[in-house]
Amino acid sequence: MKKFLSASPRWRVEVKRSTIEKKLFADLRDVVKITTSARTPDKEQLRKINEVVNRLMTEHGYCHICANEILRYTGSLLNR
């Protein structure tokens, strides 16, 4: 316990971030699977796909093709 309390604040932030990301990923897993596995997405699914693609492009610098490929690849991993 003493060792944990003496750990740097940055380390604790990283642990919290990792825990939150795992929780969000688990919560959104079904949404991503449904959205990326649909051969003909409905309007709502298409809106969600476009939101993710746009976010990958604006916040992470991916081109449109790469962002779509990342989304497809992630969906294929979740569908296993």
Order of alpha helices (4+ residues) and beta strands (2+ residues): alpha-alpha-alpha-alpha
